[in-house]
Amino acid sequence: MNQAPELTKVLLVEDHRAVAEGLWALLDEYDDLTVVGWSDSVAEAVPMTEQLSPQVALIDYRLPDGTGAEAAAHIRAHDPAIAVVFLSADTSDGALLAAVEAGASGYLLKSAGGEEIATAIRAAAAGETLIPARTLMEVLARHRESTRTSARQTERLESLTAREREILALMTQGLDNRAIADHLTISYATVRTHVRGILEKLDARSQLEAVAKASDWGFRPAQPDAATEPDGP
């Protein structure tokens, strides 16, 4: 007489009903897996964990009241023995890093097939980590480089003087040098000097490129004051 396989209890954390129902039906096809419940939010995930005692939580990354990483962190704070596998459409490095920091054992995309999902759940329940170390190292390297690049961009923006920021703000509105001079009641030559300084500090070859870079780097100026005092001829 064959002994029935030991069931791995799974909690779904997914805000789209159709997806959750599809996953539930999919996992029910496996004799060793059983879905014990479904939560559609971060807030509901922990109470359901307490009530249903799953061994694995299969979590979407984007939830209506937060991220799957927040749900995972709350679940594992309640019970560190619960393994977490993410099933998400989010392919960003930030999502993967947040999932890992929250204690995820695996991170699958929603394009994954049923067998891949089932295998990941079994492995997580057995205490295995499914995210290759090489993948994580590459993601961390890209994240560090992105952080350094962002810091350099912020430093460049912060190097602009108050007058340069004012002129850059007018450039983003499409004003040319002559219009900027008239608007600020300063000389055309002074505007050109400031524009050269802006291009140099932002490493831009044209005013259009300077505007594009500044906008991309987060430059959000207040509306310039037309009554600004002139700073020289």
C-alpha positions as CSV (number, residue, x, y, z in Angstrom):
1,M,0.0,0.0,0.0
2,N,1.5,3.3,-1.1
3,Q,1.8,6.0,1.5
4,A,0.2,9.4,0.6
5,P,2.9,12.1,0.0
6,E,3.3,14.6,2.8
7,L,1.5,17.8,1.8
8,T,3.2,21.1,1.6
9,K,0.8,23.8,2.6
10,V,0.9,27.0,0.5
11,L,-0.5,30.4,1.1
12,L,-1.1,32.6,-2.0
13,V,-0.6,36.3,-1.7
14,E,-1.9,37.8,-4.9
15,D,-4.3,40.7,-5.5
16,H,-5.7,39.6,-8.9
17,R,-8.5,37.1,-8.3
18,A,-8.2,35.5,-11.7
19,V,-4.4,34.9,-11.2
20,A,-5.0,33.5,-7.7
21,E,-7.7,31.2,-8.8
22,G,-5.5,30.0,-11.7
23,L,-2.6,29.3,-9.3
24,W,-4.9,27.5,-6.9
25,A,-6.2,25.2,-9.6
26,L,-2.7,24.7,-11.0
27,L,-1.2,23.7,-7.6
28,D,-4.1,21.4,-6.8
29,E,-2.9,19.2,-9.6
30,Y,0.1,18.2,-7.6
31,D,-0.5,15.5,-5.0
32,D,2.1,16.8,-2.6
33,L,1.0,20.5,-2.6
34,T,-2.1,22.0,-1.1
35,V,-3.2,25.7,-1.2
36,V,-4.6,26.5,2.3
37,G,-5.7,30.1,1.5
38,W,-5.4,33.3,-0.4
39,S,-4.6,36.8,0.7
40,D,-5.0,39.8,-1.6
41,S,-3.0,42.4,0.5
42,V,-0.1,43.0,2.8
43,A,-2.4,43.7,5.7
44,E,-4.2,40.4,5.3
45,A,-1.2,38.2,4.8
46,V,0.0,37.9,8.4
47,P,-3.4,37.2,9.9
48,M,-4.0,34.5,7.4
49,T,-0.5,33.1,8.1
50,E,-1.4,32.9,11.8
51,Q,-4.7,31.2,11.0
52,L,-3.5,28.7,8.4
53,S,0.1,27.9,9.3
54,P,1.5,27.5,5.7
55,Q,4.9,26.2,5.1
56,V,5.4,28.3,2.0
57,A,4.0,31.7,1.0
58,L,3.8,32.3,-2.8
59,I,3.8,36.1,-3.1
60,D,3.3,38.7,-5.9
61,Y,5.6,41.7,-5.6
62,R,3.0,44.4,-6.4
63,L,0.2,44.5,-3.9
64,P,-2.5,47.2,-3.5
65,D,-1.3,48.3,0.0
66,G,2.5,47.8,-0.3
67,T,5.0,45.4,-1.8
68,G,5.4,41.7,-1.6
69,A,8.7,42.3,0.2
70,E,6.8,44.0,3.0
71,A,4.4,41.1,3.2
72,A,7.3,38.6,3.3
73,A,9.1,40.6,6.0
74,H,5.9,40.6,8.1
75,I,5.3,36.9,7.6
76,R,8.8,35.9,8.4
77,A,8.8,38.1,11.5
78,H,5.8,36.2,12.7
79,D,7.2,32.8,11.8
80,P,10.8,32.6,10.4
81,A,10.2,28.9,9.4
82,I,7.8,29.9,6.6
83,A,9.6,29.9,3.3
84,V,8.8,32.6,0.8
85,V,8.8,32.4,-3.0
86,F,7.9,35.4,-5.2
87,L,5.9,35.0,-8.4
88,S,5.9,38.4,-10.1
89,A,5.9,40.3,-13.3
90,D,8.5,42.8,-11.9
91,T,11.9,42.1,-13.5
92,S,13.7,45.0,-11.8
93,D,16.9,44.6,-9.8
94,G,15.3,46.6,-7.0
95,A,12.4,44.1,-6.6
96,L,14.8,41.2,-6.5
97,L,17.0,42.8,-3.9
98,A,14.0,43.8,-1.8
99,A,12.7,40.2,-2.0
100,V,16.1,38.8,-0.9
101,E,16.4,41.2,1.9
102,A,12.9,40.1,3.1
103,G,14.1,36.5,3.2
104,A,12.8,35.1,-0.1
105,S,14.0,31.7,-1.1
106,G,13.1,32.2,-4.7
107,Y,12.0,34.7,-7.3
108,L,10.1,33.5,-10.3
109,L,8.5,35.5,-13.1
110,K,4.8,35.1,-13.9
111,S,5.8,33.5,-17.2
112,A,7.1,30.5,-15.3
113,G,5.4,27.2,-16.0
114,G,3.5,25.1,-13.5
115,E,6.2,22.5,-13.0
116,E,8.8,25.3,-12.4
117,I,6.5,26.9,-9.8
118,A,5.8,23.6,-8.1
119,T,9.5,22.7,-8.0
120,A,10.3,26.1,-6.5
121,I,7.7,25.6,-3.7
122,R,9.1,22.2,-2.9
123,A,12.7,23.4,-2.8
124,A,11.8,26.4,-0.6
125,A,9.9,24.1,1.8
126,A,13.0,22.0,2.0
127,G,15.1,25.0,3.0
128,E,16.8,25.5,-0.3
129,T,17.7,28.9,-1.8
130,L,16.7,29.1,-5.5
131,I,18.4,32.4,-6.4
132,P,21.8,31.6,-7.9
133,A,24.7,33.4,-6.1
134,R,26.0,34.6,-9.4
135,T,22.7,36.2,-10.3
136,L,22.6,38.0,-6.9
137,M,26.2,39.2,-7.3
138,E,25.4,40.6,-10.7
139,V,22.3,42.4,-9.4
140,L,24.2,43.8,-6.4
141,A,27.0,45.1,-8.7
142,R,24.4,46.8,-10.9
143,H,22.7,48.2,-7.9
144,R,26.0,49.6,-6.5
145,E,26.9,51.2,-9.8
146,S,23.4,52.7,-10.1
147,T,23.8,54.2,-6.6
148,R,27.2,55.7,-7.5
149,T,25.8,57.1,-10.7
150,S,22.8,58.6,-8.9
151,A,25.1,60.2,-6.3
152,R,27.3,61.7,-9.1
153,Q,24.2,63.1,-10.8
154,T,22.9,64.6,-7.5
155,E,26.4,66.1,-6.9
156,R,26.4,67.8,-10.3
157,L,22.9,69.3,-9.8
158,E,23.9,70.5,-6.3
159,S,27.0,72.2,-7.8
160,L,24.8,74.7,-9.7
161,T,24.5,78.1,-8.2
162,A,21.2,79.7,-7.3
163,R,21.3,81.8,-10.5
164,E,22.3,78.8,-12.6
165,R,19.4,76.9,-11.2
166,E,17.1,79.8,-12.0
167,I,18.3,80.0,-15.6
168,L,18.1,76.2,-16.0
169,A,14.5,76.4,-14.8
170,L,13.8,78.9,-17.6
171,M,15.6,76.7,-20.1
172,T,13.2,73.9,-19.2
173,Q,10.3,76.2,-20.1
174,G,11.8,76.6,-23.6
175,L,13.1,80.1,-23.2
176,D,16.2,81.0,-25.3
177,N,19.1,83.1,-24.0
178,R,17.6,86.4,-25.1
179,A,14.2,85.7,-23.5
180,I,16.0,84.6,-20.3
181,A,17.9,87.9,-20.2
182,D,14.8,89.9,-20.7
183,H,12.9,87.8,-18.0
184,L,15.6,88.2,-15.4
185,T,16.6,91.8,-16.5
186,I,20.2,90.8,-16.9
187,S,22.5,91.1,-19.9
188,Y,22.6,88.6,-22.7
189,A,26.3,88.1,-22.1
190,T,25.7,87.3,-18.5
191,V,23.1,84.6,-19.5
192,R,25.6,83.1,-21.9
193,T,28.2,82.9,-19.2
194,H,25.8,81.2,-16.8
195,V,24.6,78.8,-19.5
196,R,28.3,77.8,-20.2
197,G,28.6,77.1,-16.5
198,I,25.5,74.9,-16.5
199,L,26.7,72.9,-19.6
200,E,30.1,72.3,-18.0
201,K,28.7,71.2,-14.6
202,L,26.1,68.9,-16.2
203,D,28.6,67.6,-18.8
204,A,26.2,68.6,-21.6
205,R,27.1,69.6,-25.1
206,S,24.0,71.7,-25.7
207,Q,21.2,73.4,-23.8
208,L,18.7,70.8,-24.9
209,E,21.0,68.0,-23.5
210,A,21.4,70.0,-20.3
211,V,17.6,70.3,-19.9
212,A,17.1,66.5,-20.7
213,K,19.8,65.5,-18.2
214,A,18.6,67.8,-15.4
215,S,15.0,66.5,-15.8
216,D,16.2,62.9,-15.9
217,W,18.3,63.4,-12.8
218,G,15.4,64.8,-10.8
219,F,15.7,68.6,-11.3
220,R,12.3,70.0,-10.3
221,P,12.6,73.8,-10.0
222,A,10.1,76.1,-8.4
223,Q,8.6,78.7,-10.7
224,P,11.2,81.4,-11.2
225,D,10.5,84.8,-9.8
226,A,10.2,87.5,-12.5
227,A,11.2,90.1,-10.0
228,T,14.6,88.5,-9.2
229,E,17.3,91.1,-8.7
230,P,19.9,91.4,-11.4
231,D,23.4,90.1,-10.5
232,G,25.4,92.2,-12.8
233,P,25.6,93.5,-16.4
